[in-house]
C-alpha cells in the first residue's frame, strides 16, 4: 500500500481532512487549502507512518487538519491586524498633513452651505 500515488492518497483522505478543516474555518475554499497542505505533508512522510492502519491515519489526518485550520486562522488574523494598523497610520498621516489653506477652504464651504 506504500506504493500509493499522491492522487490516490489525496482522494482517499480528502473528504475527512476537508470536513474537519471546514468545521474550524467555515469556509470551503480555505478548507480546501488546508486539506491540500495537510495531505501533501502526510504523503511526504508516509514512509514513516503505518498507512495500513486506517483508524490511525484518520486520527492523524483529523488532528493535523484541525491544527492547520487553527494556524490558518491565526495567520489570517495577524495579517488583518497588520493591514488595519497600516490603514490607521495612513489615515492619521493624511489627517495630520492638512495645511492651513485647506482648513480655511473647508470653513468657507461650511459657511456658504
Secondary structure, DSSP 8 states (H G I E B T S, - for coil): -TT--HHHHHHHHHHHHHHHHHHHH--HHHHHHHHHHHHHHHHHTGGGS-TT-HHHHHHHHHHHHHHHHHHHHHHHHHHHHHHHHHHHHHHHHHHHT--HHHHHHHHHHHHH-
